[in-house]
Each structure stands twice: as C-alpha cells, then as structure tokens.
Amino acid sequence: MKKIEKFFKKNNLQPITTLYNVTVNEVKSVEEVDKLHVDMYLGLNPNIF
C-alpha cells in the first residue's frame, strides 16, 4: 500500500473509491502463499490534470 500511495502522490492521482481486492487464485496451504494472485482495483478522479 505504501508503494501505491507513493505512486499516486508522485503522479498527482486522487483515489475516489476504496481499494477492492479480488482473489484470482486461492491457496490451500501456507506453502503455496507465493502462488497467491490478487488483483487490486481503485477508482481514480478523472478530473485531475
């Protein structure tokens, strides 16, 4: 999240929704945690130049 916040600040982007996480593939054990794939979605204000 810190990297995302830094990216928004650097590029003058303003989030207008909460962050949504969508799990693409679930893992069944702790050993598979490196295979976890989660997409993150966030709405941005299109009126910022």
Secondary structure, 3 states (H helix, E strand, C coil): CHHHHHHHHHCCCCECCCCEEEEEECCCCHHHHHHCEEEEECCECCCCC
